[in-house]
Amino acid sequence: MANQEEIIPSLARTLLYQLGVELKARFTSFGGWEMPVQYSGISREHEAVRNTAGMFDISHMGKFTLQGKNLIVQLQRLVPSDLSRLQPGQAQYTVLLNPQAGIIDDIIIYYQGEDSIGTQHASIIVNAATTDKDKTWLLQNLDLNEVQFQDISPEKILIAVQGPKALKYLQPLVPEDLQPVKAFGHLNATLLGKPAFLARTGYTGEDGFEVMVEPDVGVELWRHLCNAGVIPCGLGARDTLRLEAAMALYGQDIDDTTTPLEAGLGWLVHLDSKGDFIGREILAQQKAAGVQRRLVGLQMSGRNIARHGYQVLSGGKVVGEVTSGTLSPTLGYPIALAYVPKELASVSQQLEIEIRGKVYPAVVVKRPFYRSKR
């Protein structure tokens, strides 16, 4: 019989792992990776992002580059969003769908534009745990005679610098002016004298940039920002920040059994302005008939936290399940996301959550729970 060490798969580590060790970070398993869950404490890290600036090692995420004469046309078939609207330097948050309109993954497509010979260029960032699945799906559904696909995931470091002062900390390192870059804008720039890809995107509900660079530049950038006072942040703060902003976590709030219309991502579905795409028929039916369940925001009374997997009740009957929940550091009370029947999804609807055998009140509230004033 194999011993335990032989049957437990080893966890992958990012190229910044050793810097986390140096900072005495606490690590956890996440999507097959050994990742920092916290450095100086979740509350301190969360507060830094809301008020000044924090940085995250997100190098575990999948990173693809694509190019081809008809690249946008090719990608249009795979997502419900109309990519023909994208101008060079713009990006689209969207979802890959299976034929049942279930979400294979939520992704960001960064369009770099067309070169002098008519070749279109784009980058796609995907979730760490779904990188292999997404790669396989893309390769199966793109015409590889027309599109060149490259997986650069292991070769690049990705650092998210998030918070109202993110620009202040990054700009001195970049000769290009970052101020005009709008949300979901991006550019190829120079950082610390080396090539870098910077995008004004993030997963925290605050302003900030995601920076993709070569390993040596990434290590130098991390050390520089740390010395300048930017707070290193782990997955714990990343989760509380994204939940306050009601951003979905793949594998919990959305997966291949949930459609974007059920998940409150209807703004990604452009049925009227684009042609056929995988999952269109199901989404058209849902749009016409209405969805049977919806992902809603919940606010708990008191300090009882509704966590992932807890049952949602109405009139003593189980009607749904919590997908994500936490005590909001910014708001000071527990918040959660859950799927419930459409007739129970209206704001102010009273519900209950079962926590360790007892039932506690909850109310449906508008999402996001928190919106940055900046």
ZAROVO-716380 format. One record per residue (C-alpha): residue number from 0; residue in one letter; x, y, z. Coordinates in nm, 4 decimals, m for minus. Example, Ala and Ser with C-alpha at 12.3 -4.5 7.8 and 13.67 -1.06 7.14 Angstrom:
<nodes>
@i 0 | aa A | px 1.2300 | py m0.4500 | pz 0.7800 $
@i 1 | aa S | px 1.3670 | py m0.1060 | pz 0.7140 $
</nodes>
This chain:
<nodes>
@i 0 | aa M | px 0.0000 | py 0.0000 | pz 0.0000 $
@i 1 | aa A | px 0.1357 | py 0.3428 | pz m0.0961 $
@i 2 | aa N | px 0.2230 | py 0.5707 | pz 0.1914 $
@i 3 | aa Q | px 0.0554 | py 0.9082 | pz 0.2334 $
@i 4 | aa E | px 0.3479 | py 1.1056 | pz 0.0883 $
@i 5 | aa E | px 0.3213 | py 0.9079 | pz m0.2359 $
@i 6 | aa I | px m0.0520 | py 0.9588 | pz m0.2910 $
@i 7 | aa I | px m0.0823 | py 1.3278 | pz m0.2060 $
@i 8 | aa P | px 0.0049 | py 1.5375 | pz m0.5129 $
@i 9 | aa S | px 0.2606 | py 1.8095 | pz m0.4549 $
@i 10 | aa L | px 0.1434 | py 2.1701 | pz m0.4703 $
@i 11 | aa A | px 0.2798 | py 2.4090 | pz m0.7298 $
@i 12 | aa R | px 0.4573 | py 2.7248 | pz m0.6164 $
@i 13 | aa T | px 0.4805 | py 3.0616 | pz m0.7883 $
@i 14 | aa L | px 0.8099 | py 3.2290 | pz m0.8719 $
@i 15 | aa L | px 0.7509 | py 3.4641 | pz m0.5756 $
@i 16 | aa Y | px 0.7020 | py 3.1822 | pz m0.3235 $
@i 17 | aa Q | px 1.0382 | py 3.2360 | pz m0.1557 $
@i 18 | aa L | px 0.9598 | py 3.6022 | pz m0.0938 $
@i 19 | aa G | px 0.6502 | py 3.4908 | pz 0.0943 $
@i 20 | aa V | px 0.8631 | py 3.2604 | pz 0.3054 $
@i 21 | aa E | px 1.0988 | py 3.5491 | pz 0.3825 $
@i 22 | aa L | px 0.8009 | py 3.7584 | pz 0.4976 $
@i 23 | aa K | px 0.6817 | py 3.4692 | pz 0.7173 $
@i 24 | aa A | px 0.3531 | py 3.4366 | pz 0.5311 $
@i 25 | aa R | px 0.1064 | py 3.1663 | pz 0.6287 $
@i 26 | aa F | px 0.0419 | py 2.9373 | pz 0.3310 $
@i 27 | aa T | px m0.2586 | py 2.7335 | pz 0.2212 $
@i 28 | aa S | px m0.3591 | py 2.5015 | pz m0.0618 $
@i 29 | aa F | px m0.5575 | py 2.6748 | pz m0.3368 $
@i 30 | aa G | px m0.6391 | py 2.5292 | pz m0.6779 $
@i 31 | aa G | px m0.3342 | py 2.3026 | pz m0.6701 $
@i 32 | aa W | px m0.1026 | py 2.5818 | pz m0.5543 $
@i 33 | aa E | px 0.0658 | py 2.6608 | pz m0.2243 $
@i 34 | aa M | px m0.0321 | py 3.0244 | pz m0.1777 $
@i 35 | aa P | px 0.0011 | py 3.2833 | pz 0.1013 $
@i 36 | aa V | px m0.3286 | py 3.3140 | pz 0.2895 $
@i 37 | aa Q | px m0.1980 | py 3.6063 | pz 0.4947 $
@i 38 | aa Y | px 0.1198 | py 3.7970 | pz 0.5778 $
@i 39 | aa S | px 0.0554 | py 4.0504 | pz 0.8564 $
@i 40 | aa G | px m0.3110 | py 3.9630 | pz 0.9150 $
@i 41 | aa I | px m0.6265 | py 3.9605 | pz 0.7016 $
@i 42 | aa S | px m0.7810 | py 4.2696 | pz 0.8638 $
@i 43 | aa R | px m0.4661 | py 4.4803 | pz 0.8206 $
@i 44 | aa E | px m0.4220 | py 4.3664 | pz 0.4613 $
@i 45 | aa H | px m0.7882 | py 4.4287 | pz 0.3784 $
@i 46 | aa E | px m0.7741 | py 4.7775 | pz 0.5300 $
@i 47 | aa A | px m0.4558 | py 4.8609 | pz 0.3370 $
@i 48 | aa V | px m0.6272 | py 4.7907 | pz 0.0046 $
@i 49 | aa R | px m0.9360 | py 4.9911 | pz 0.0980 $
@i 50 | aa N | px m0.7376 | py 5.2932 | pz 0.2221 $
@i 51 | aa T | px m0.3859 | py 5.2953 | pz 0.0715 $
@i 52 | aa A | px m0.2374 | py 5.0094 | pz m0.1309 $
@i 53 | aa G | px m0.1752 | py 4.6377 | pz m0.1070 $
@i 54 | aa M | px m0.0157 | py 4.3881 | pz m0.3441 $
@i 55 | aa F | px m0.0964 | py 4.0268 | pz m0.4258 $
@i 56 | aa D | px 0.1066 | py 3.7529 | pz m0.5899 $
@i 57 | aa I | px m0.1383 | py 3.6245 | pz m0.8520 $
@i 58 | aa S | px 0.1234 | py 3.4494 | pz m1.0623 $
@i 59 | aa H | px m0.0690 | py 3.1238 | pz m1.0226 $
@i 60 | aa M | px m0.3330 | py 3.2473 | pz m1.2669 $
@i 61 | aa G | px m0.3300 | py 3.1181 | pz m1.6242 $
@i 62 | aa K | px m0.1859 | py 3.3484 | pz m1.8911 $
@i 63 | aa F | px m0.2432 | py 3.2924 | pz m2.2620 $
@i 64 | aa T | px m0.1446 | py 3.4948 | pz m2.5681 $
@i 65 | aa L | px m0.3279 | py 3.4599 | pz m2.8995 $
@i 66 | aa Q | px m0.2816 | py 3.6039 | pz m3.2440 $
@i 67 | aa G | px m0.4437 | py 3.5608 | pz m3.5825 $
@i 68 | aa K | px m0.5981 | py 3.7413 | pz m3.8790 $
@i 69 | aa N | px m0.9535 | py 3.6777 | pz m3.7540 $
@i 70 | aa L | px m0.8846 | py 3.6336 | pz m3.3842 $
@i 71 | aa I | px m1.1804 | py 3.8377 | pz m3.2546 $
@i 72 | aa V | px m1.4205 | py 3.6543 | pz m3.4881 $
@i 73 | aa Q | px m1.2846 | py 3.3253 | pz m3.3526 $
@i 74 | aa L | px m1.3240 | py 3.4313 | pz m2.9898 $
@i 75 | aa Q | px m1.6756 | py 3.5658 | pz m3.0506 $
@i 76 | aa R | px m1.8031 | py 3.2071 | pz m3.0800 $
@i 77 | aa L | px m1.6778 | py 3.1161 | pz m2.7332 $
@i 78 | aa V | px m1.8233 | py 3.3959 | pz m2.5176 $
@i 79 | aa P | px m2.1641 | py 3.5678 | pz m2.4821 $
@i 80 | aa S | px m2.0100 | py 3.9176 | pz m2.4842 $
@i 81 | aa D | px m1.9733 | py 4.1213 | pz m2.8044 $
@i 82 | aa L | px m1.5974 | py 4.1490 | pz m2.8525 $
@i 83 | aa S | px m1.6342 | py 4.3486 | pz m3.1744 $
@i 84 | aa R | px m1.6768 | py 4.6555 | pz m2.9508 $
@i 85 | aa L | px m1.3221 | py 4.6247 | pz m2.8174 $
@i 86 | aa Q | px m1.0724 | py 4.8875 | pz m2.9221 $
@i 87 | aa P | px m0.6946 | py 4.8355 | pz m2.8887 $
@i 88 | aa G | px m0.5980 | py 4.8823 | pz m2.5258 $
@i 89 | aa Q | px m0.9397 | py 4.7744 | pz m2.3958 $
@i 90 | aa A | px m1.0417 | py 4.4547 | pz m2.2165 $
@i 91 | aa Q | px m1.3602 | py 4.2552 | pz m2.1591 $
@i 92 | aa Y | px m1.4486 | py 4.0563 | pz m1.8508 $
@i 93 | aa T | px m1.6556 | py 3.7629 | pz m1.9753 $
@i 94 | aa V | px m1.7200 | py 3.3894 | pz m1.9430 $
@i 95 | aa L | px m1.6429 | py 3.0769 | pz m2.1420 $
@i 96 | aa L | px m1.9624 | py 2.8729 | pz m2.1817 $
@i 97 | aa N | px m2.0391 | py 2.5080 | pz m2.2445 $
@i 98 | aa P | px m2.3326 | py 2.4071 | pz m2.4716 $
@i 99 | aa Q | px m2.5693 | py 2.4182 | pz m2.1704 $
@i 100 | aa A | px m2.4579 | py 2.7810 | pz m2.1083 $
@i 101 | aa G | px m2.2816 | py 2.6687 | pz m1.7913 $
@i 102 | aa I | px m1.9765 | py 2.8740 | pz m1.7007 $
@i 103 | aa I | px m1.6502 | py 2.6942 | pz m1.7780 $
@i 104 | aa D | px m1.4586 | py 2.9877 | pz m1.6325 $
@i 105 | aa D | px m1.4719 | py 3.3643 | pz m1.5945 $
@i 106 | aa I | px m1.1883 | py 3.5322 | pz m1.7807 $
@i 107 | aa I | px m1.0546 | py 3.8679 | pz m1.8994 $
@i 108 | aa I | px m0.9710 | py 3.9171 | pz m2.2664 $
@i 109 | aa Y | px m0.7199 | py 4.1974 | pz m2.3272 $
@i 110 | aa Y | px m0.7235 | py 4.3171 | pz m2.6895 $
@i 111 | aa Q | px m0.3950 | py 4.4646 | pz m2.8087 $
@i 112 | aa G | px m0.5131 | py 4.5505 | pz m3.1586 $
@i 113 | aa E | px m0.4019 | py 4.4742 | pz m3.5118 $
@i 114 | aa D | px m0.0464 | py 4.4970 | pz m3.6416 $
@i 115 | aa S | px 0.0734 | py 4.6288 | pz m3.9798 $
@i 116 | aa I | px m0.0001 | py 4.2988 | pz m4.1574 $
@i 117 | aa G | px m0.3519 | py 4.2618 | pz m4.0193 $
@i 118 | aa T | px m0.2790 | py 4.0137 | pz m3.7400 $
@i 119 | aa Q | px m0.4872 | py 4.0688 | pz m3.4262 $
@i 120 | aa H | px m0.3270 | py 4.0184 | pz m3.0847 $
@i 121 | aa A | px m0.4851 | py 3.9449 | pz m2.7459 $
@i 122 | aa S | px m0.4027 | py 3.8078 | pz m2.4029 $
@i 123 | aa I | px m0.6376 | py 3.6078 | pz m2.1807 $
@i 124 | aa I | px m0.6057 | py 3.5698 | pz m1.8044 $
@i 125 | aa V | px m0.7902 | py 3.2735 | pz m1.6497 $
@i 126 | aa N | px m0.8325 | py 3.1201 | pz m1.3050 $
@i 127 | aa A | px m0.5505 | py 2.9083 | pz m1.1679 $
@i 128 | aa A | px m0.7547 | py 2.5947 | pz m1.0944 $
@i 129 | aa T | px m0.9098 | py 2.5971 | pz m1.4424 $
@i 130 | aa T | px m0.6018 | py 2.6808 | pz m1.6510 $
@i 131 | aa D | px m0.5650 | py 2.3332 | pz m1.8015 $
@i 132 | aa K | px m0.9410 | py 2.2975 | pz m1.8593 $
@i 133 | aa D | px m0.9600 | py 2.6393 | pz m2.0256 $
@i 134 | aa K | px m0.6570 | py 2.5699 | pz m2.2431 $
@i 135 | aa T | px m0.8062 | py 2.2423 | pz m2.3629 $
@i 136 | aa W | px m1.1426 | py 2.4082 | pz m2.4374 $
@i 137 | aa L | px m0.9834 | py 2.6928 | pz m2.6305 $
@i 138 | aa L | px m0.7649 | py 2.4614 | pz m2.8348 $
@i 139 | aa Q | px m1.0664 | py 2.2428 | pz m2.9157 $
@i 140 | aa N | px m1.2851 | py 2.5336 | pz m3.0240 $
@i 141 | aa L | px m1.0456 | py 2.7691 | pz m3.2015 $
@i 142 | aa D | px m0.9364 | py 2.7135 | pz m3.5608 $
@i 143 | aa L | px m0.5656 | py 2.6570 | pz m3.5042 $
@i 144 | aa N | px m0.5036 | py 2.7100 | pz m3.8745 $
@i 145 | aa E | px m0.5996 | py 3.0719 | pz m3.8162 $
@i 146 | aa V | px m0.5020 | py 3.1314 | pz m3.4529 $
@i 147 | aa Q | px m0.1671 | py 3.0925 | pz m3.2818 $
@i 148 | aa F | px m0.2080 | py 3.0067 | pz m2.9141 $
@i 149 | aa Q | px 0.0668 | py 3.0225 | pz m2.6519 $
@i 150 | aa D | px 0.0475 | py 2.9339 | pz m2.2828 $
@i 151 | aa I | px 0.2905 | py 3.1639 | pz m2.1024 $
@i 152 | aa S | px 0.1631 | py 3.0789 | pz m1.7526 $
@i 153 | aa P | px 0.4904 | py 2.9357 | pz m1.6142 $
@i 154 | aa E | px 0.7075 | py 3.2088 | pz m1.7653 $
@i 155 | aa K | px 0.5562 | py 3.5264 | pz m1.6212 $
@i 156 | aa I | px 0.5009 | py 3.6809 | pz m1.2815 $
@i 157 | aa L | px 0.1674 | py 3.8540 | pz m1.2220 $
@i 158 | aa I | px 0.1347 | py 4.1039 | pz m0.9363 $
@i 159 | aa A | px m0.1848 | py 4.2917 | pz m0.8479 $
@i 160 | aa V | px m0.1245 | py 4.6344 | pz m0.6911 $
@i 161 | aa Q | px m0.4620 | py 4.7429 | pz m0.5541 $
@i 162 | aa G | px m0.5969 | py 5.0386 | pz m0.3617 $
@i 163 | aa P | px m0.6580 | py 5.4149 | pz m0.3937 $
@i 164 | aa K | px m0.2828 | py 5.4835 | pz m0.3865 $
@i 165 | aa A | px m0.1806 | py 5.2069 | pz m0.6315 $
@i 166 | aa L | px m0.1074 | py 5.4593 | pz m0.9061 $
@i 167 | aa K | px 0.1054 | py 5.6676 | pz m0.6689 $
@i 168 | aa Y | px 0.3317 | py 5.3704 | pz m0.5971 $
@i 169 | aa L | px 0.3555 | py 5.2391 | pz m0.9548 $
@i 170 | aa Q | px 0.3948 | py 5.5608 | pz m1.1560 $
@i 171 | aa P | px 0.7527 | py 5.6410 | pz m1.0430 $
@i 172 | aa L | px 0.8631 | py 5.3044 | pz m1.1810 $
@i 173 | aa V | px 0.7009 | py 5.3513 | pz m1.5235 $
@i 174 | aa P | px 0.7983 | py 5.6288 | pz m1.7714 $
@i 175 | aa E | px 0.4628 | py 5.6037 | pz m1.9532 $
@i 176 | aa D | px 0.1781 | py 5.8109 | pz m1.8041 $
@i 177 | aa L | px m0.0616 | py 5.5702 | pz m1.6276 $
@i 178 | aa Q | px m0.3160 | py 5.8338 | pz m1.5224 $
@i 179 | aa P | px m0.5134 | py 5.8308 | pz m1.8530 $
@i 180 | aa V | px m0.5496 | py 5.4504 | pz m1.8470 $
@i 181 | aa K | px m0.9173 | py 5.3835 | pz m1.7770 $
@i 182 | aa A | px m1.0677 | py 5.0884 | pz m1.5919 $
@i 183 | aa F | px m1.0075 | py 4.7747 | pz m1.8004 $
@i 184 | aa G | px m0.7553 | py 4.9672 | pz m2.0070 $
@i 185 | aa H | px m0.4069 | py 4.8221 | pz m2.0552 $
@i 186 | aa L | px m0.0755 | py 4.8899 | pz m2.2240 $
@i 187 | aa N | px 0.2673 | py 4.7494 | pz m2.2947 $
@i 188 | aa A | px 0.5049 | py 4.9685 | pz m2.0967 $
@i 189 | aa T | px 0.8485 | py 4.9835 | pz m1.9365 $
@i 190 | aa L | px 0.8787 | py 4.9060 | pz m1.5659 $
@i 191 | aa L | px 1.2086 | py 4.9264 | pz m1.3816 $
@i 192 | aa G | px 1.3686 | py 4.9577 | pz m1.7245 $
@i 193 | aa K | px 1.2210 | py 4.6288 | pz m1.8537 $
@i 194 | aa P | px 0.9159 | py 4.5398 | pz m2.0686 $
@i 195 | aa A | px 0.5909 | py 4.5007 | pz m1.8774 $
@i 196 | aa F | px 0.2193 | py 4.4566 | pz m1.9395 $
@i 197 | aa L | px 0.0005 | py 4.6728 | pz m1.7140 $
@i 198 | aa A | px m0.3782 | py 4.6548 | pz m1.6902 $
@i 199 | aa R | px m0.6110 | py 4.8680 | pz m1.4791 $
@i 200 | aa T | px m0.8013 | py 4.5657 | pz m1.3558 $
@i 201 | aa G | px m0.8370 | py 4.3831 | pz m1.0263 $
@i 202 | aa Y | px m1.0458 | py 4.1682 | pz m0.7946 $
@i 203 | aa T | px m1.0902 | py 4.3954 | pz m0.4949 $
@i 204 | aa G | px m1.3457 | py 4.6636 | pz m0.5802 $
@i 205 | aa E | px m1.0731 | py 4.9297 | pz m0.5678 $
@i 206 | aa D | px m0.8616 | py 5.1069 | pz m0.8263 $
@i 207 | aa G | px m0.5391 | py 4.9318 | pz m0.9126 $
@i 208 | aa F | px m0.3234 | py 4.7580 | pz m1.1700 $
@i 209 | aa E | px m0.2271 | py 4.4039 | pz m1.2571 $
@i 210 | aa V | px 0.1330 | py 4.3843 | pz m1.3764 $
@i 211 | aa M | px 0.2775 | py 4.0994 | pz m1.5842 $
@i 212 | aa V | px 0.6578 | py 4.0841 | pz m1.6105 $
@i 213 | aa E | px 0.9548 | py 3.8512 | pz m1.6399 $
@i 214 | aa P | px 1.0565 | py 3.6701 | pz m1.3181 $
@i 215 | aa D | px 1.3577 | py 3.8857 | pz m1.2336 $
@i 216 | aa V | px 1.1560 | py 4.2051 | pz m1.2809 $
@i 217 | aa G | px 0.8734 | py 4.0639 | pz m1.0702 $
@i 218 | aa V | px 1.1035 | py 3.9886 | pz m0.7795 $
@i 219 | aa E | px 1.2572 | py 4.3371 | pz m0.8031 $
@i 220 | aa L | px 0.9115 | py 4.4990 | pz m0.8235 $
@i 221 | aa W | px 0.7822 | py 4.3069 | pz m0.5197 $
@i 222 | aa R | px 1.0856 | py 4.4043 | pz m0.3086 $
@i 223 | aa H | px 1.0684 | py 4.7674 | pz m0.4238 $
@i 224 | aa L | px 0.6968 | py 4.8044 | pz m0.3451 $
@i 225 | aa C | px 0.7381 | py 4.6287 | pz m0.0122 $
@i 226 | aa N | px 1.0196 | py 4.8681 | pz 0.0851 $
@i 227 | aa A | px 0.8065 | py 5.1633 | pz m0.0305 $
@i 228 | aa G | px 0.5292 | py 5.0672 | pz 0.2100 $
@i 229 | aa V | px 0.2846 | py 4.8675 | pz m0.0044 $
@i 230 | aa I | px 0.1355 | py 4.5926 | pz 0.2157 $
@i 231 | aa P | px 0.1754 | py 4.2314 | pz 0.0927 $
@i 232 | aa C | px m0.1659 | py 4.0618 | pz 0.0939 $
@i 233 | aa G | px m0.2762 | py 3.6997 | pz 0.0807 $
@i 234 | aa L | px m0.5796 | py 3.5005 | pz m0.0282 $
@i 235 | aa G | px m0.7667 | py 3.5793 | pz 0.2932 $
@i 236 | aa A | px m0.7881 | py 3.9517 | pz 0.2224 $
@i 237 | aa R | px m0.8403 | py 3.8840 | pz m0.1470 $
@i 238 | aa D | px m1.1526 | py 3.6860 | pz m0.0556 $
@i 239 | aa T | px m1.3013 | py 3.9431 | pz 0.1847 $
@i 240 | aa L | px m1.2301 | py 4.2270 | pz m0.0596 $
@i 241 | aa R | px m1.3840 | py 4.0551 | pz m0.3612 $
@i 242 | aa L | px m1.6891 | py 3.9434 | pz m0.1631 $
@i 243 | aa E | px m1.7592 | py 4.2989 | pz m0.0422 $
@i 244 | aa A | px m1.7501 | py 4.3984 | pz m0.4094 $
@i 245 | aa A | px m1.9784 | py 4.0964 | pz m0.4908 $
@i 246 | aa M | px m1.7268 | py 3.9552 | pz m0.7376 $
@i 247 | aa A | px m1.7859 | py 3.5870 | pz m0.8105 $
@i 248 | aa L | px m1.5373 | py 3.3174 | pz m0.7100 $
@i 249 | aa Y | px m1.5195 | py 3.0392 | pz m0.9667 $
@i 250 | aa G | px m1.5964 | py 2.6995 | pz m0.8169 $
@i 251 | aa Q | px m1.8184 | py 2.8515 | pz m0.5469 $
@i 252 | aa D | px m2.0431 | py 3.1290 | pz m0.6785 $
@i 253 | aa I | px m2.0243 | py 3.0222 | pz m1.0428 $
@i 254 | aa D | px m1.9375 | py 2.6939 | pz m1.2139 $
@i 255 | aa D | px m2.0317 | py 2.4822 | pz m1.5136 $
@i 256 | aa T | px m2.3839 | py 2.4267 | pz m1.3745 $
@i 257 | aa T | px m2.4649 | py 2.7989 | pz m1.3429 $
@i 258 | aa T | px m2.5441 | py 3.0317 | pz m1.6300 $
@i 259 | aa P | px m2.4435 | py 3.3998 | pz m1.6411 $
@i 260 | aa L | px m2.8109 | py 3.5029 | pz m1.6245 $
@i 261 | aa E | px m2.8614 | py 3.3032 | pz m1.3036 $
@i 262 | aa A | px m2.5388 | py 3.4434 | pz m1.1583 $
@i 263 | aa G | px m2.6346 | py 3.8083 | pz m1.2060 $
@i 264 | aa L | px m2.3916 | py 3.8442 | pz m1.4957 $
@i 265 | aa G | px m2.6559 | py 3.9315 | pz m1.7531 $
@i 266 | aa W | px m2.4568 | py 4.2434 | pz m1.8457 $
@i 267 | aa L | px m2.2051 | py 4.0087 | pz m2.0107 $
@i 268 | aa V | px m2.4708 | py 3.8565 | pz m2.2376 $
@i 269 | aa H | px m2.5182 | py 4.0523 | pz m2.5615 $
@i 270 | aa L | px m2.7834 | py 3.8499 | pz m2.7432 $
@i 271 | aa D | px m2.9010 | py 4.1429 | pz m2.9571 $
@i 272 | aa S | px m2.5674 | py 4.2599 | pz m3.0927 $
@i 273 | aa K | px m2.3822 | py 3.9428 | pz m3.1889 $
@i 274 | aa G | px m2.4342 | py 3.6216 | pz m3.3802 $
@i 275 | aa D | px m2.4107 | py 3.2611 | pz m3.2746 $
@i 276 | aa F | px m2.1984 | py 3.1449 | pz m2.9824 $
@i 277 | aa I | px m2.1747 | py 2.8354 | pz m2.7652 $
@i 278 | aa G | px m2.4649 | py 2.8305 | pz m2.5174 $
@i 279 | aa R | px m2.6676 | py 3.0997 | pz m2.6979 $
@i 280 | aa E | px m2.9836 | py 2.8884 | pz m2.7365 $
@i 281 | aa I | px m3.0087 | py 2.8182 | pz m2.3624 $
@i 282 | aa L | px m2.9485 | py 3.1827 | pz m2.2717 $
@i 283 | aa A | px m3.2110 | py 3.2974 | pz m2.5217 $
@i 284 | aa Q | px m3.4620 | py 3.0585 | pz m2.3632 $
@i 285 | aa Q | px m3.3729 | py 3.1806 | pz m2.0131 $
@i 286 | aa K | px m3.4000 | py 3.5430 | pz m2.1225 $
@i 287 | aa A | px m3.7468 | py 3.4811 | pz m2.2665 $
@i 288 | aa A | px m3.8856 | py 3.2660 | pz m1.9855 $
@i 289 | aa G | px m3.6884 | py 3.4090 | pz m1.6930 $
@i 290 | aa V | px m3.4421 | py 3.2185 | pz m1.4775 $
@i 291 | aa Q | px m3.5697 | py 2.9876 | pz m1.2045 $
@i 292 | aa R | px m3.3015 | py 3.0846 | pz m0.9529 $
@i 293 | aa R | px m3.0791 | py 3.3833 | pz m0.8919 $
@i 294 | aa L | px m2.7585 | py 3.4602 | pz m0.7062 $
@i 295 | aa V | px m2.8436 | py 3.7184 | pz m0.4403 $
@i 296 | aa G | px m2.6613 | py 3.9189 | pz m0.1770 $
@i 297 | aa L | px m2.7527 | py 3.8509 | pz 0.1867 $
@i 298 | aa Q | px m2.6947 | py 4.0544 | pz 0.4994 $
@i 299 | aa M | px m2.7041 | py 3.8702 | pz 0.8303 $
@i 300 | aa S | px m2.8380 | py 4.0045 | pz 1.1588 $
@i 301 | aa G | px m2.5887 | py 3.9987 | pz 1.4459 $
@i 302 | aa R | px m2.2427 | py 3.8456 | pz 1.4043 $
@i 303 | aa N | px m2.3359 | py 3.4984 | pz 1.2796 $
@i 304 | aa I | px m2.1539 | py 3.4235 | pz 0.9538 $
@i 305 | aa A | px m2.3271 | py 3.2350 | pz 0.6712 $
@i 306 | aa R | px m2.0479 | py 3.0299 | pz 0.5155 $
@i 307 | aa H | px m2.0134 | py 2.8321 | pz 0.1942 $
@i 308 | aa G | px m2.2456 | py 2.5309 | pz 0.1913 $
@i 309 | aa Y | px m2.4869 | py 2.6517 | pz 0.4617 $
@i 310 | aa Q | px m2.8549 | py 2.6027 | pz 0.3812 $
@i 311 | aa V | px m3.0905 | py 2.8925 | pz 0.3066 $
@i 312 | aa L | px m3.4474 | py 2.8545 | pz 0.4356 $
@i 313 | aa S | px m3.7805 | py 3.0279 | pz 0.3874 $
@i 314 | aa G | px m4.0705 | py 2.9400 | pz 0.6148 $
@i 315 | aa G | px m3.8731 | py 2.6476 | pz 0.7520 $
@i 316 | aa K | px m3.8162 | py 2.4969 | pz 0.4050 $
@i 317 | aa V | px m3.4725 | py 2.4664 | pz 0.2441 $
@i 318 | aa V | px m3.4712 | py 2.6897 | pz m0.0653 $
@i 319 | aa G | px m3.1042 | py 2.7363 | pz m0.1464 $
@i 320 | aa E | px m2.7421 | py 2.7271 | pz m0.0399 $
@i 321 | aa V | px m2.4816 | py 2.9849 | pz 0.0525 $
@i 322 | aa T | px m2.1962 | py 3.0007 | pz m0.1983 $
@i 323 | aa S | px m1.9711 | py 3.2544 | pz m0.0198 $
@i 324 | aa G | px m1.9871 | py 3.4305 | pz 0.3150 $
@i 325 | aa T | px m1.7712 | py 3.6323 | pz 0.5529 $
@i 326 | aa L | px m1.7721 | py 3.9012 | pz 0.8191 $
@i 327 | aa S | px m1.7164 | py 4.2177 | pz 0.6164 $
@i 328 | aa P | px m1.4168 | py 4.4081 | pz 0.7614 $
@i 329 | aa T | px m1.5303 | py 4.7326 | pz 0.5971 $
@i 330 | aa L | px m1.9004 | py 4.7151 | pz 0.6813 $
@i 331 | aa G | px m1.8743 | py 4.5424 | pz 1.0178 $
@i 332 | aa Y | px m2.1471 | py 4.2831 | pz 0.9611 $
@i 333 | aa P | px m2.1720 | py 3.9389 | pz 0.7933 $
@i 334 | aa I | px m2.2469 | py 3.9219 | pz 0.4197 $
@i 335 | aa A | px m2.3040 | py 3.6297 | pz 0.1859 $
@i 336 | aa L | px m2.3987 | py 3.5211 | pz m0.1645 $
@i 337 | aa A | px m2.6544 | py 3.2450 | pz m0.2257 $
@i 338 | aa Y | px m2.8715 | py 3.0982 | pz m0.4992 $
@i 339 | aa V | px m3.2446 | py 3.1171 | pz m0.4217 $
@i 340 | aa P | px m3.5646 | py 3.0731 | pz m0.6267 $
@i 341 | aa K | px m3.6506 | py 3.3789 | pz m0.8363 $
@i 342 | aa E | px m3.9612 | py 3.4505 | pz m0.6291 $
@i 343 | aa L | px m3.7399 | py 3.4924 | pz m0.3201 $
@i 344 | aa A | px m3.4714 | py 3.7032 | pz m0.4887 $
@i 345 | aa S | px m3.6163 | py 4.0516 | pz m0.4421 $
@i 346 | aa V | px m3.4359 | py 4.3088 | pz m0.2277 $
@i 347 | aa S | px m3.5700 | py 4.3135 | pz 0.1330 $
@i 348 | aa Q | px m3.6863 | py 3.9502 | pz 0.1106 $
@i 349 | aa Q | px m3.6559 | py 3.7914 | pz 0.4546 $
@i 350 | aa L | px m3.4792 | py 3.4533 | pz 0.4670 $
@i 351 | aa E | px m3.3018 | py 3.2354 | pz 0.7233 $
@i 352 | aa I | px m2.9639 | py 3.0605 | pz 0.7335 $
@i 353 | aa E | px m2.9068 | py 2.7358 | pz 0.9207 $
@i 354 | aa I | px m2.5812 | py 2.7548 | pz 1.1166 $
@i 355 | aa R | px m2.4798 | py 2.4534 | pz 1.3278 $
@i 356 | aa G | px m2.8374 | py 2.3386 | pz 1.3777 $
@i 357 | aa K | px m2.9839 | py 2.6824 | pz 1.4562 $
@i 358 | aa V | px m3.1656 | py 2.9242 | pz 1.2261 $
@i 359 | aa Y | px m3.0659 | py 3.2914 | pz 1.1971 $
@i 360 | aa P | px m3.2351 | py 3.5755 | pz 1.0024 $
@i 361 | aa A | px m3.0965 | py 3.7183 | pz 0.6787 $
@i 362 | aa V | px m3.2254 | py 3.9708 | pz 0.4280 $
@i 363 | aa V | px m3.1675 | py 4.0044 | pz 0.0537 $
@i 364 | aa V | px m2.9772 | py 4.3262 | pz m0.0225 $
@i 365 | aa K | px m2.8457 | py 4.5029 | pz m0.3309 $
@i 366 | aa R | px m2.5083 | py 4.4064 | pz m0.4710 $
@i 367 | aa P | px m2.2307 | py 4.5039 | pz m0.4442 $
@i 368 | aa F | px m2.2267 | py 4.5238 | pz m0.0674 $
@i 369 | aa Y | px m1.9497 | py 4.7855 | pz m0.0899 $
@i 370 | aa R | px m1.8717 | py 5.0339 | pz m0.3660 $
@i 371 | aa S | px m1.5575 | py 5.2456 | pz m0.3578 $
@i 372 | aa K | px m1.6257 | py 5.6193 | pz m0.3332 $
@i 373 | aa R | px m1.3142 | py 5.6684 | pz m0.5432 $
</nodes>
